[in-house]
Amino acid sequence: MVKKRHAAQDAGESIPAVAFTAPAGRPAGVEVLTLAELRERADACALAVPHRPDFHHLLVVDEGRLRHTVDFRKYELSVNDWMWVRPGQVHHFGDLSGVEGRLVLFESGFLDPATAAAARLEDWFGPAVHHPEGEQARAADCALRHLHQEFGALRGLPLEVHIEVLRHLLAVLVLRAARLSAPAGGGEARHGAVRGEGGGRTPDGDGVCEASETFLRFRDAVERGFTRSRRVEDYARQLGYSPRTLSRATAAAVGVGAKEFIDRRVVLEAKRLLAHGDQTAARIAVRLGFADAANFAKFFQHRTGRTPISFRTEARGPA
């Protein structure tokens, strides 16, 4: 049985971080379970609390409807809808009663680097919800069923061979999942998702797979460094491009310039910390690389139209 444990928190971290722990007697790095099994082992209140896992959640709904929130976007999934929540994203489950489905939990490092690159495992900005149809849906379902069956087959193969089989079957599944089509309308509107303020255009379907190497390098550099720098020039110097080249590549991939892309990442993290933690605005300002709370408040209000405190109050709702 999977035991999700709270990881050690960074200084000032207030969003519960959840690390992957392999079930007893099972290989580390991957688990396949049904939503019924999840309900049996996990406290509903704990699942409903926003948390930040350091592993992937790949889920498909088989019966009923599931409400799920990922980084301030609310989704309602129905039968055959897939959801992919990636490490670092803050999410929480809605009411799981009356919903059936299957869930794959896995660490990025369980897969080989070539598969991880081909499946864009580190594309933290891809669409969370997909609604495949026809052959696409059947192929993904077949891959998941085969993985689920093998995960439960502890006998008949040496452990090291069993692990390799799981690795290959998971590779097939994530490669299929990475190519699933998003629902009509960009994937959100059809399922009741609410775009957060400042949310940019996400390439539909396979668009992210066509993103240039320049943008992918820039995106990854921003993810590593947005708490230290919000200057396009710094990333351009680090990566060996001109600022104009980065802006063109970013606009082509996601529809906004490089500076806008950086700022939206900072705003997202600020919202996460404000909504799901108790740190002061001054502490969050330091965490995100601002000189002081006043500069952070000015930046946040300019980007969202609200002060940090008013956003926190609105996000949390009535006590």
Secondary structure as UniProt FT lines:
FT   STRAND          5..6
FT   TURN            11..12
FT   STRAND          17..19
FT   TURN            24..25
FT   TURN            28..29
FT   STRAND          30..34
FT   HELIX           35..41
FT   HELIX           44..48
FT   STRAND          51..53
FT   STRAND          56..63
FT   STRAND          66..70
FT   TURN            71..72
FT   STRAND          73..77
FT   TURN            79..80
FT   STRAND          82..85
FT   TURN            87..88
FT   STRAND          91..93
FT   TURN            97..98
FT   STRAND          100..106
FT   HELIX           108..110
FT   HELIX           113..118
FT   TURN            119..122
FT   TURN            124..125
FT   STRAND          129..130
FT   HELIX           134..151
FT   HELIX           159..177
FT   TURN            178..179
FT   TURN            184..188
FT   HELIX           189..191
FT   TURN            197..198
FT   TURN            205..206
FT   HELIX           207..210
FT   HELIX           213..225
FT   TURN            226..228
FT   HELIX           232..239
FT   HELIX           243..254
FT   HELIX           258..276
FT   HELIX           281..287
FT   TURN            288..289
FT   HELIX           293..304
FT   HELIX           308..316
//
